[in-house]
Amino acid sequence: MISNDQLDTQANIASMLQALESAERVLEHFEARHPDDDRPRKAIEAGRAWARGELAMTNARVAAFAAHAAAREAEHQAARFAARAAGHAAATAHVAGHARHADAYAAKADTAVHND
């Protein structure tokens, strides 16, 4: 029988993978403006590593904070929102609720790209 903890972990991983897909889809909005800043990409990679069981949650969380720092430094909305999407996706390793924020910021990035 699967325990509630195992179900929670599996649900968290599923949420994270969806959030990572959303963040990765809009990552180009950040990378086009900041080609030398890999913090959001590293956050996505950290999230994937955590989902595979290869990285501790604390390391994924550090990568999430770094992506959010990149977002604060970005001048264009689409880039900022894309970095936020990556940060929230990686932070899903810590708190599952971050996944919905990753999806929301990815949608904002798609909308903002037309305004930048």
Buried (B, 14 or more C-beta within 10 A) or exposed (E): EEEEEEEEBEEBBEBBBBBBBBBBBBBBBBBBBBEEBBBBBBBBBBBBBBBEEEBEBEBBBBBBBBBBBBBEEBEBBBBBBBBBBBBBBBBBBBEBEBBBBBBBBBBBBBEBBEEB
